[in-house]
Amino acid sequence: MMPLMVKEADLDRLEVPEDYEVLDATALGRRLGFKRDTVLAYLSRRNFRRIPRPNRQLAMGPVWYEKSVREWEAKEEGRARGE
């Protein structure tokens, strides 16, 4: 049986619900103003005050859903304002 190959152009055709775009550690770090290694350090220490908990742990590493990161950011912003 021949392995199925996916072309990069085909990836753009995949429909992913808007709220379920995924972020890896690098993308999450850029978004929060951290380096990838900092995100992974917080994750290994289970320090979830500075980063949200990942939604899934894949073989390639942790991933976060866009929607859950937005919700975490809103909650943290409210906490910073004392709400």
Secondary structure, 3 states (H helix, E strand, C coil): CCCCCCCHHHHCCCCCCHHHCEECHHHHHHHHCCCHHHHHHHHHCCCCCCCCCCCEEECCEEEEEHHHHHHHHHHHHHHHCCC
